[in-house]
């Protein structure tokens, strides 16, 4: 009985998304004529399919991940809809679900109602002048016709017992249509291998950067402190009156070395993330930005430290680029969570035309992000706007 109920809930909820799918198909046809509607329609389709992904997970325990969300200017989103095979696969699923989901969902809702109706028709037909017509169009106006409700109820009960099979059939096809093809799986494996190599490369580059900063910066300053203390010691023996000035210079040099060391530590993991969390830390970045910056963020809570650090450095580098190269008057940062992924979007109203090969820092951002199996996309047409979209899985 529990399986029948679970199958009923699965099929009946599928009727709701099937009705929404018919509406989406109509809007898609309209989007062919009115192209700017396409990205908004794609977002609506994504909402329907994501609902069915969750429905599949609850019923069959099969998880199908959602592609990266659509962000950026509408033209950029429209290009992604037309070029991305993930979106095309969702459209194929939508067409299938509109037909199959409507049929199975209607059966799931209609058949139990018809089964409940049969005993009432059997026992109460005589109280209604002219008889009663049941849900199958059978007019019951005599006891012989009334007795036909008994085998009809048995057949309905037997069909309802098959609800789990119908739901399993629909779940298998849903999982198949929403699964990446074999070529995509091979591509994904290649991406994982490349990501691992990028992570190792990024880790090595980070270690070399820290070593270089400690060697060229902090170590040199500490050597200077030791030398100044040596000078102060000799001055104290030879001319005590001048020793105070030598000690003060050594003290200033020690302060510089300490500040240099703090900067190195901050570049490894900013302490502000531990103090304020990701949204608070990025709010502090936005407040210090030379270009007026507005932050839009959900309440994220605490995220894995590696995810917070990667998102923080991506925003910091992006805002630095905005200030140096974009000529923008305003910048915006948004933080949100979509399907267990942190989505960070930084965009500005500058001149655009950002070139990844001219030291924009995107390589560094991409290295950090790919090390966590995330993605970093830059859209920067001539004339603007420039939009950086970073997606980071939170299951690290």
C-alpha positions in Angstrom: 0.0 0.0 0.0 2.9 2.3 0.8 4.4 1.8 -2.7 1.0 2.5 -4.3 0.6 5.7 -2.4 4.2 6.8 -3.3 3.5 6.1 -7.0 0.2 8.0 -6.8 1.9 11.0 -5.4 4.6 10.8 -8.0 2.2 10.5 -10.9 -0.3 13.0 -9.6 2.4 15.7 -9.1 3.6 14.9 -12.6 0.3 16.0 -13.9 0.9 19.5 -12.5 4.3 19.8 -14.2 2.8 18.3 -17.4 0.2 21.1 -17.5 3.0 23.6 -16.9 4.9 21.9 -19.7 2.1 22.5 -22.2 2.1 26.2 -21.2 5.9 26.2 -21.7 5.6 24.7 -25.1 3.2 27.5 -26.1 5.5 30.2 -24.8 8.5 28.6 -26.6 6.6 28.8 -29.9 6.0 32.5 -29.1 9.7 32.9 -28.3 10.6 31.9 -31.8 8.8 35.1 -32.9 9.8 37.3 -30.0 13.4 36.3 -29.4 14.0 38.3 -26.2 11.5 36.0 -24.5 13.8 33.0 -25.1 16.0 33.2 -22.0 13.0 33.9 -19.7 11.2 30.9 -21.2 14.4 28.8 -20.7 14.4 29.8 -17.0 10.7 28.7 -16.8 11.5 25.4 -18.5 14.5 24.9 -16.1 12.1 25.5 -13.1 9.7 22.8 -14.4 12.5 20.3 -15.1 14.2 21.0 -11.8 10.9 20.2 -10.0 10.8 16.9 -11.9 14.4 16.2 -10.9 13.4 16.6 -7.3 10.3 14.5 -7.9 12.5 11.7 -9.4 14.9 11.9 -6.4 12.1 11.6 -3.9 10.4 8.7 -5.6 13.3 6.6 -7.1 16.3 8.0 -5.3 17.9 8.9 -8.6 19.7 12.3 -8.7 20.1 14.2 -11.9 22.1 17.5 -11.5 20.9 20.7 -13.1 23.1 22.5 -15.5 24.6 25.9 -14.6 22.0 28.6 -14.2 21.5 31.2 -16.9 23.0 34.6 -15.9 24.2 37.7 -17.7 22.6 39.9 -20.4 19.6 38.4 -22.2 21.5 38.0 -25.5 24.2 36.0 -23.7 21.6 33.8 -22.1 19.8 33.4 -25.5 23.0 32.2 -27.1 23.6 29.7 -24.3 20.0 28.3 -24.7 20.5 27.8 -28.4 24.1 26.4 -28.2 23.9 24.3 -25.0 23.0 20.6 -25.5 21.8 20.5 -21.8 19.0 22.9 -22.7 18.1 21.0 -25.8 17.9 17.8 -23.8 15.5 19.5 -21.3 13.3 20.6 -24.2 13.1 17.0 -25.4 12.1 15.9 -22.0 9.5 18.6 -21.8 7.8 17.4 -25.0 7.8 13.8 -23.7 6.5 14.8 -20.3 3.7 17.0 -21.7 2.1 13.9 -23.3 3.1 11.0 -21.0 2.8 13.1 -17.8 -0.7 14.2 -18.7 -1.8 10.7 -19.5 -0.3 9.0 -16.4 -1.2 11.8 -14.1 -4.8 11.9 -15.3 -5.1 8.2 -14.8 -3.6 8.5 -11.3 -6.2 11.1 -10.3 -9.2 9.8 -12.2 -9.0 6.0 -11.5 -9.1 6.2 -7.7 -12.1 8.6 -8.0 -13.9 6.2 -10.3 -13.2 3.3 -7.9 -14.7 5.2 -5.0 -17.7 6.1 -7.1 -18.7 2.5 -8.0 -20.1 1.5 -4.5 -22.2 4.7 -4.3 -23.6 4.0 -7.8 -24.3 0.4 -6.9 -26.1 1.1 -3.7 -27.7 4.5 -4.4 -28.8 4.5 -8.1 -32.5 3.8 -7.1 -32.7 7.0 -5.1 -32.1 9.1 -8.2 -35.0 9.4 -10.7 -33.9 8.1 -14.1 -30.8 6.4 -12.7 -27.2 7.5 -12.4 -24.4 7.7 -15.0 -21.0 6.6 -13.7 -17.7 8.0 -14.8 -17.4 5.6 -17.7 -20.7 6.7 -19.3 -22.6 3.6 -18.1 -26.2 4.6 -17.1 -27.3 2.6 -14.1 -31.1 2.5 -13.9 -31.7 -1.2 -12.9 -30.2 -3.8 -10.7 -28.6 -5.8 -13.5 -26.8 -2.7 -14.8 -25.9 -1.8 -11.2 -24.3 -5.2 -10.7 -21.9 -4.3 -13.5 -20.2 -1.9 -11.1 -18.8 -4.8 -9.2 -16.5 -6.2 -11.9 -15.8 -2.6 -13.0 -14.6 -1.8 -9.5 -12.4 -5.0 -9.4 -10.8 -4.0 -12.7 -10.1 -0.5 -11.4 -8.6 -1.9 -8.2 -6.3 -4.2 -10.3 -5.2 -1.2 -12.4 -4.5 0.9 -9.4 -2.3 -1.8 -8.0 -0.2 -1.3 -11.2 0.5 2.3 -10.3 4.0 1.5 -9.1 4.9 -0.1 -12.4 3.6 2.9 -14.3 5.5 5.2 -12.0 8.7 3.1 -12.4 8.2 3.3 -16.2 8.0 7.1 -16.1 10.9 7.4 -13.7 13.2 5.3 -15.9 12.4 7.4 -18.9 12.8 10.6 -17.0 16.2 9.5 -15.6 17.3 8.4 -19.1 16.2 11.7 -20.8 17.8 13.8 -18.1 21.1 11.9 -18.2 24.0 13.2 -20.2 24.8 11.0 -23.2 27.8 8.7 -23.2 29.9 11.2 -25.1 29.1 13.7 -22.4 30.2 11.2 -19.7 33.5 10.7 -21.5 33.9 14.4 -21.8 33.1 14.8 -18.1 35.8 12.2 -17.3 38.2 14.2 -19.3 37.2 17.3 -17.5 37.7 15.6 -14.1 41.2 14.6 -15.2 41.9 18.1 -16.4 40.5 19.6 -13.2 42.7 17.4 -11.1 45.7 18.5 -13.1 44.6 22.1 -12.8 44.2 21.7 -9.0 47.7 20.3 -8.7 49.0 23.1 -10.8 47.1 25.7 -8.9 48.4 24.2 -5.6 52.0 24.2 -6.8 51.6 27.8 -8.1 50.1 28.9 -4.7 53.0 27.3 -2.8 55.5 29.0 -5.1 53.7 32.3 -4.6 53.8 32.0 -0.8 57.4 30.9 -0.8 58.3 33.9 -3.1 56.4 36.4 -0.9 58.1 35.0 2.3 61.5 35.0 0.7 61.4 38.3 -1.2 59.3 40.2 1.3 59.1 39.0 4.9 62.5 37.4 5.0 64.3 40.5 3.7 62.5 42.7 6.2 63.4 40.4 9.0 67.0 40.4 7.9 66.8 44.2 8.0 65.5 44.1 11.5 68.4 41.8 12.6 70.9 44.2 11.0 69.3 47.2 12.7 69.3 45.5 16.1 73.0 44.7 15.5 73.7 48.4 14.7 71.7 49.4 17.8 73.7 47.1 20.0 77.0 48.6 18.7 75.6 52.1 19.0 74.6 51.4 22.6 78.2 50.4 23.5 79.9 53.2 21.6 77.4 56.1 21.9 74.4 55.4 24.2 72.7 58.7 23.4 72.2 57.7 19.7 71.0 54.1 20.6 67.4 55.1 21.1 67.1 56.3 17.4 68.6 53.0 16.2 66.2 51.0 18.3 63.2 53.0 17.0 64.3 52.3 13.4 64.6 48.6 14.2 61.1 48.7 15.8 59.6 50.3 12.6 61.3 47.7 10.5 59.9 44.9 12.7 56.4 46.5 12.3 56.9 46.5 8.5 57.9 42.8 8.6 54.9 41.9 10.7 52.6 43.7 8.3 54.2 41.9 5.4 53.7 38.6 7.2 50.0 39.4 7.8 49.5 40.1 4.1 50.9 36.7 3.2 48.6 35.0 5.7 45.6 36.9 4.4 46.5 35.8 0.9 46.3 32.1 2.1 42.9 32.4 3.9 41.5 35.9 4.7 40.7 36.1 8.4 37.6 38.2 7.6 35.9 35.0 6.3 36.2 33.4 9.7 34.9 36.6 11.4 32.1 37.6 9.1 31.3 34.7 6.8 31.3 35.0 3.0 28.5 37.5 2.6 30.0 39.8 5.3 33.5 39.5 3.8 32.3 40.4 0.3 30.2 43.2 1.8 33.5 44.6 3.2 35.1 44.2 -0.2 32.2 46.1 -1.9 32.4 48.8 0.7 36.2 49.3 -0.1 35.8 49.2 -3.8 36.8 52.4 -5.6 33.8 51.8 -8.0 30.4 52.0 -6.2 29.4 48.4 -5.7 26.0 47.0 -4.6 25.9 43.5 -3.0 22.8 41.3 -3.4 23.1 38.1 -1.3 21.0 35.4 0.2 21.6 34.4 3.8 24.2 31.8 3.0 25.3 30.7 6.5 28.7 29.0 6.8 30.0 27.2 3.7 33.1 25.0 3.3 36.2 27.0 3.9 37.6 26.2 0.4 34.4 27.4 -1.3 34.3 30.6 0.7 38.0 31.4 -0.1 37.6 30.7 -3.8 34.5 32.9 -4.0 36.1 35.7 -2.0 39.3 35.8 -4.1 37.2 35.7 -7.3 35.1 38.7 -6.2 38.2 40.5 -5.0 40.1 40.0 -8.3 37.0 40.9 -10.3 36.4 44.2 -8.4 40.1 45.0 -8.8 39.7 44.5 -12.6 36.6 46.7 -12.6 38.5 49.5 -10.9 41.6 49.2 -13.1 40.3 48.5 -16.5 36.6 48.8 -17.0 35.9 52.6 -16.7 32.6 51.6 -15.0 30.6 53.9 -12.8 28.8 51.1 -11.0 29.4 47.4 -10.2 27.1 44.7 -8.8 27.8 41.5 -7.0 25.2 38.8 -6.3 25.5 35.6 -4.2 23.0 32.8 -4.3 22.6 29.1 -4.0 21.1 27.0 -6.8 20.9 23.2 -6.5 23.7 22.8 -3.9 25.9 25.2 -5.9 27.1 28.6 -4.9 26.6 31.1 -7.8 28.6 34.3 -7.8 27.9 37.0 -10.4 30.0 40.2 -10.7 29.0 42.6 -13.4 29.6 46.3 -14.2 28.4 49.0 -16.6 31.9 49.6 -18.1 33.2 49.6 -21.6 33.6 45.8 -21.9 36.1 44.2 -24.2 37.9 42.4 -21.4 40.6 40.1 -22.8 41.5 37.1 -20.8 45.0 37.0 -22.3 45.9 40.5 -21.2 46.4 39.8 -17.5 42.8 40.2 -16.4 43.4 37.7 -13.5 40.8 35.3 -14.9 43.3 32.5 -15.2 43.9 32.7 -11.4 40.2 32.8 -10.7 39.6 29.9 -13.1 42.4 27.9 -11.5 41.0 28.3 -8.0 37.5 27.5 -9.2 38.3 24.5 -11.3 40.3 23.0 -8.4 36.9 22.8 -6.6 35.2 21.4 -9.8 33.5 24.7 -10.5 33.2 26.9 -13.5 34.1 30.5 -14.3 32.5 32.2 -17.3 33.3 35.7 -18.6 31.1 37.7 -21.0 32.5 41.0 -22.0 31.4 42.3 -25.4 32.7 45.6 -26.7 30.6 48.4 -25.2 29.8 46.2 -22.1 28.6 45.0 -19.8 31.2 42.7 -18.4 29.7 39.7 -16.5 31.7 37.2 -14.6 29.8 34.1 -13.4 31.4 31.7 -11.0 29.6 28.5 -10.0 31.1 26.4 -7.1 29.7 23.1 -5.9 29.2 23.3 -2.1 29.8 19.6 -1.4 33.5 19.9 -0.9 
